[in-house]
Amino acid sequence: MTMTVFLEVRLRDDLPATTIESAIRETLAQTRAFTGNESLEVLVDDADATRLVVLERWTTAADHDAYVAWRATPEGKAEALAAILAEPPVTRTFDRTIGL
C-alpha cells in the first residue's frame, strides 16, 4: 500500500538562499534515489518562505521505514539539511485515503 509523508520544515532565516537550496537538493537527491520512493515535491509556504512541506510518496510503508532507518546511520545522516533547520522537522504519515 502506498504511503504519503508530509515533512514539515522550518528553515533558518540567517542563511543565503543558495546555501539553503543546495542543502535541500543534496539531501533530497538521496531521498529520491532511495528504493521505494515514487515521488518527491517541496512546497514553499506563500506567507512564510522559511516554512516548507516536503511531500514524499513511497511504494510501501516498509520502504519508508527502511529509508528512515538508513537516515539514522552515519551513511544516511542528512548533515547539510540539519545545518539549515531552525527547529526539528515534524513528520506526518498517511497510508489511508478516502475515495471520492
C-alpha positions, 0 to 999 in steps of 0.5 A: 500500500502506498504511503504519503509523508508530509515533512514539515520544515522550518528553515533558518532565516540567517542563511543565503538562499543558495546555501539553503537550496543546495542543502535541500537538493543534496539531501533530497537527491538521496531521498529520491534515489532511495528504493521505494520512493515514487515521488518527491515535491517541496512546497514553499509556504506563500506567507512564510518562505522559511516554512516548507512541506516536503511531500514524499510518496513511497511504494510501501510503508516498509520502504519508508521505514527502511529509508528512515532507518538508513537516515539514522546511520552515519551513511544516511545522516542528512548533515547539510539539511540539519545545518539549515533547520531552525527547529526539528522537522515534524513528520506526518504519515498517511497510508489511508485515503478516502475515495471520492 
